[in-house]
């Protein structure tokens, strides 16, 4: 199915200094470390969606909505060269709503 991703393994890009800086900003703003954000991908009921608002022709941005520690976490990411690069994560109401709708929990 076009646009569908099946993740059989999870690799987080950690080498660029910008990723480390982004994680620090994200933690200060939203209280979530990227190491924790990876766990959303392990939820068997996770929802992967395209971020149509922020995607460009050159880069498709994505959301992963998944349960982490009994809360629904929204992870913003891109896939580059087969590697998931997380650039934002937080516990947001909209992500919880989309997760619940997709899993018929409402």
Order of alpha helices (4+ residues) and beta strands (2+ residues): alpha-alpha-beta-beta-beta-beta-alpha
